[in-house]
Amino acid sequence: MKRSFAFVVVGLSGLVLAAGCSSSSAAVVAPSEPATTGAPLATSNTADTANSADTAPPSTSGTSATTLATSASSGAYEPAPIDGLPIVGEGTWKAVDTVGDTPVLWTSDFHPLADVPSVKVSAAIFDQERLTAALFNGTKLPGGGPWQNADKVATPAKSALVAAFNGGFLFKHIDGGYFTEGKEIKPLIAGQATVGIRHDGRMVLGIYGKDMTNDGSWLSLRENLPPMVINGKNVMADYPGTFWGNDFHNVDLNYRTALCQRADGKLMYLAMGLVRANTLGDELARLGCTLGMELDINHHWPQFTYFRPDSRGTSGVLLDAVAMWKPERYVTTSEKDFVALFDPASLPAGSLYGN
């Protein structure tokens, strides 16, 4: 089993889980790559509704919008520590990557649930205004092609690679669509949480039909389920019947990832496990997210890797060294779609679609 060191995403080593998002009724064949194993969470594994939390919601005395503001006396951006955590000393942020001499990526690991101390969150904040984003297309999801942004970050774009992270669910588990490189692979649907990449390379998190439409101004639009959080509130109850995802044993407790728009304007990637979907939504709201979108789930698929300035395009550093593996995935080959972030100053013209 391969291990490396990791960051932002709520994570936990836990039950034996296979790859990909499974449906609640069909058996799923595990991929050839190994799954992560660990001690099971001390709670029931009986499948409940996807909106049931695995424990009581986190304390509402946690991070507020005011604690998200910049705190560096020099005026440079610096995420404020997370309030209200049960373990003293957790919740601080560490700058781990830079563009030029300016930090663009910060990570933190913490345990938000006093009643279930095994649940860990690994999170990463990144400055999307200083980075160029691109959606890459996996060999199986979406498949097809040919693609300029194919199943890996290829030379010469590797030299500018700052970070990369997993995309969303298999198409058969979502209503929403997928558009990139001028092709609508699956029809886009209004009301779905969406990762959008503009023609200038800036990444935007929004709701399709409200914050963006396919009007010609977007390089890529990737939908994945309705939003979990709107205006800092868990709104999952507003979307009855949504399949938020179970593991291959049809158990709701799972390793889950999300993308969050913070009140301070930055984007945050989060990995958390093993939890039910509603617990992830509660945590996004507690952390002060103004908009929250679930990404892929199940051990094996969730993965956030960053690449330091002196090692751009190598195997990288994992956000969560326990739950994530194969840090070289995004520079070798990926079966599923992913998002990569680049230093625009060192990115060769024409090395990505649209740049």
Stockholm file with secondary structure:
# STOCKHOLM 1.0

chainA/1-355         MKRSFAFVVVGLSGLVLAAGCSSSSAAVVAPSEPATTGAPLATSNTADTANSADTAPPSTSGTSATTLATSASSGAYEPAPIDGLPIVGEGTWKAVDTVGDTPVLWTSDFHPLADVPSVKVSAAIFDQERLTAALFNGTKLPGGGPWQNADKVATPAKSALVAAFNGGFLFKHIDGGYFTEGKEIKPLIAGQATVGIRHDGRMVLGIYGKDMTNDGSWLSLRENLPPMVINGKNVMADYPGTFWGNDFHNVDLNYRTALCQRADGKLMYLAMGLVRANTLGDELARLGCTLGMELDINHHWPQFTYFRPDSRGTSGVLLDAVAMWKPERYVTTSEKDFVALFDPASLPAGSLYGN
#=GR chainA/1-355 SS CCCCCBCBSCCCCCSCCCSSCBCSSSCCCCCSSCCCCCCCCSSCCCCCCTTCCSSSCCCTTSCCGGGGSCCCTTSSCCCCCCCSCSSTTCCCCEEEEEETTEEEEEEEEECCCTTCTTCEEEEEEECGGGSEEEEECBTTTBCCSCCSSCSSCCTTGGGGEEEEEECCCCGGGCSCCEEETTEEEECCCTTCEEEEEETTSCEEEEEBTTTBCCSSCEEEEEECSSCSEETTEECGGGSTTCCCCBCTTSCSCEEEEEEEEETTSCEEEEEEEEECHHHHHHHHHHTTEEEEEEEEESTTSCCEEECCGGGTTSSCEEBCTTTCCCTTHHHHCCSSCEEEEECGGGCCTTSSTTC
#=GC SS_cons         CCCCCBCBSCCCCCSCCCSSCBCSSSCCCCCSSCCCCCCCCSSCCCCCCTTCCSSSCCCTTSCCGGGGSCCCTTSSCCCCCCCSCSSTTCCCCEEEEEETTEEEEEEEEECCCTTCTTCEEEEEEECGGGSEEEEECBTTTBCCSCCSSCSSCCTTGGGGEEEEEECCCCGGGCSCCEEETTEEEECCCTTCEEEEEETTSCEEEEEBTTTBCCSSCEEEEEECSSCSEETTEECGGGSTTCCCCBCTTSCSCEEEEEEEEETTSCEEEEEEEEECHHHHHHHHHHTTEEEEEEEEESTTSCCEEECCGGGTTSSCEEBCTTTCCCTTHHHHCCSSCEEEEECGGGCCTTSSTTC
//
